[in-house]
């Protein structure tokens, strides 16, 4: 079997940039290359599986110890003789901070596991009734809407789209959940969900709200893991939701972007190819 040729250097008369560098390979060389790629993918999958197991089990054990033994230490402090009130309260505050940080790390582990599951989930693109999916997700989020004044615009019209139904449901859950979170305090909160096919053959899904918005100069950081543009004291979460949205968009061969201004709301757009199948 012939060896796989190495990438030609500029001095060897290589094709111009943009040409297909696989054109010069014969069938045996292509089979060898494919076998190597399959092996690499298998190794990467095994590494991801081992990492997921470590996060799910091994790394959680120390956190369980912290959150379990913390309250016991608090009880001992309450009963400890010889401590003045100020010292006891300071020690209790330290323990409270430790407990909050441990629980936050647990939520961060949950976010990492969510991203790992998105990467490993079966991908089965098919025709999706996106309008029906939007309404399903909205109904599932109803408990978060209690006591709030909300104006939804989600009635379409909705064109037919191609995508993985389970992943798109998760994407919509993250986007609509974010819109609900960051419109807290708005009276009324306004959330619009729509979508359309573009002239380039791609479908764009948009979720727009009138929430707190953010500095547009930081828009690219919004989709990174653990990236937050607001203090946790203002809005809960660890910064994994939009990272999951980006991962799902990438599974569809698409992209995600956001436009916003401080105090003027946010629009998140997810684009992917209409002809995936």
Buried (B, 14 or more C-beta within 10 A) or exposed (E): EEEBEEEEEEEEEEEEEEEEEEEEBEEEBEEBBEEEEEEEEEEEEEEEEEBBEEBBEEBBEEBEEBBEEBEEBBEEBEEEEEBEEEEBEEBBEEBEEBBEEBEEBBEBBBBBBBBBEBBEBEEEBEEBEBBEBBBBBBEBBEEEEEEBEBEBEBEEEBEEBBBBBEBBBBBBBBBBBBBBBBBEEBEEBBBBBBBEEEEEEBBBBBBBBBBBBBEBEEBEBBBEBEBBBBEEEEBEBBBBBBBBBBBBBBBBEBBBBBBBEEEEBBBBBBBBBBEBE
